[in-house]
Amino acid sequence: MDILYRTGKASATQVRAEMPDPPSYSAVRAMLRVLEEKGHVSHQAEGLKYVYVPTVARDKAKRNAVKHLMSTFFNDSPEQIVAALLDVASTRLTPEELDRMAKMIEKAKKEGK
C-alpha cells in the first residue's frame, strides 16, 4: 500500500520493483488481489497490464490501521498505545516533539475527547 500511496498507481511489476527484497511476481499479484478483494485498491487495464490504485485515502487508512493495532495489541486502550510509543521512541523524541504532543493532549482535554 505504501508503494501505491507514494506512486499513485502501479502495476504488479512496478510494485515489485519498488520493494526491498521482493517476493515472487505471483506473490505480489496475489497480495494486490487480496487488497482489491478487501476494497483497499482497484485496478484498471492499461494495455495488456493491470494498474492498481488505492481506493482508500491515506489518512483514513492510517486511522483504520491504528484502530486495528490498538484493538489487537492494546485492549482498545489509547493510553497503552501511547505508553508503548513513548517507551519505544523515548530516546528519539526531542523536547519540541514532546511539547507538541503535550499540547495535543491538552487540546483533546479541552475539546472533551
HUBEL-V366903 format. One record per run of one state. SS is the DSSP state (helix for helix, strand for strand, loop for the rest). FROM is the first residue (numbers start at 1). LEN is the number of residues. Records with the same first field share a line. If there is no record, write none. Layout:
SS=FROM-LEN, FROM-LEN
This chain:
loop=1-1, 8-2, 19-6, 38-3, 47-2, 55-3, 74-4, 90-5, 112-2
helix=2-6, 12-7, 25-13, 58-16, 78-12, 95-17
strand=10-2, 41-6, 49-6
